[in-house]
Amino acid sequence: MKPIAILNDLFVASHARGQGYGERLFTYALHYVKENGYATMSWKTAQDNETAQALYEKMGGVDTNAQWKNYEITLN
């Protein structure tokens, strides 16, 4: 068994977008995961976040939504 990495909240401030920061942050996270022997890295983004989807697809990410359903219970 190997650990898995979950990438939460990769965010670039609106004034800094389009300057490659998202790619650098993503690349750093992916490098860390590879170097530390993780089995996979996964993340989610909103259906309407086309900017993030374009970045993730450019970086080699694959939309696995067809394979899995995500569930959660919100506790107040």
SVG drawing of the C-alpha trace seen along z (x, -y; Angstrom):
<svg xmlns="http://www.w3.org/2000/svg" viewBox="-26 -42 38 44">
<polyline fill="none" stroke="black" stroke-width="0.4" points="0.0,0.0 1.1,-3.5 -0.2,-6.8 -2.4,-9.0 -2.3,-12.8 -5.3,-15.0 -4.8,-18.4 -7.2,-20.9 -7.7,-24.5 -5.0,-25.3 -5.8,-29.0 -4.1,-31.9 -5.3,-35.4 -7.2,-36.9 -4.6,-39.7 -1.9,-37.1 -3.6,-34.7 -2.2,-34.1 1.3,-34.4 2.1,-30.7 1.7,-30.6 -0.9,-27.9 1.3,-25.7 4.3,-26.2 2.2,-25.4 0.7,-22.3 4.2,-21.2 5.6,-21.6 2.8,-19.5 3.2,-16.8 6.9,-16.7 6.5,-16.3 4.0,-13.5 6.3,-11.6 9.5,-12.1 7.7,-10.8 6.3,-7.6 2.6,-8.4 0.4,-6.2 -1.8,-8.9 -2.7,-12.6 -6.4,-13.6 -8.3,-16.8 -11.7,-18.3 -12.9,-21.5 -16.3,-22.9 -18.2,-21.9 -18.2,-25.6 -14.5,-26.4 -13.3,-26.2 -10.1,-28.1 -9.0,-25.4 -10.1,-22.6 -8.0,-23.9 -4.9,-24.1 -5.5,-20.6 -6.0,-19.1 -2.9,-20.9 -0.9,-19.4 -2.1,-15.9 -5.0,-15.5 -7.8,-13.1 -11.4,-13.7 -12.4,-10.6 -15.9,-11.7 -17.3,-9.0 -15.7,-6.4 -16.6,-7.5 -19.4,-9.2 -18.4,-11.5 -20.4,-11.5 -20.2,-13.6 -22.1,-14.2 -22.2,-17.8 -22.0,-18.0 -23.1,-21.2"/>
</svg>
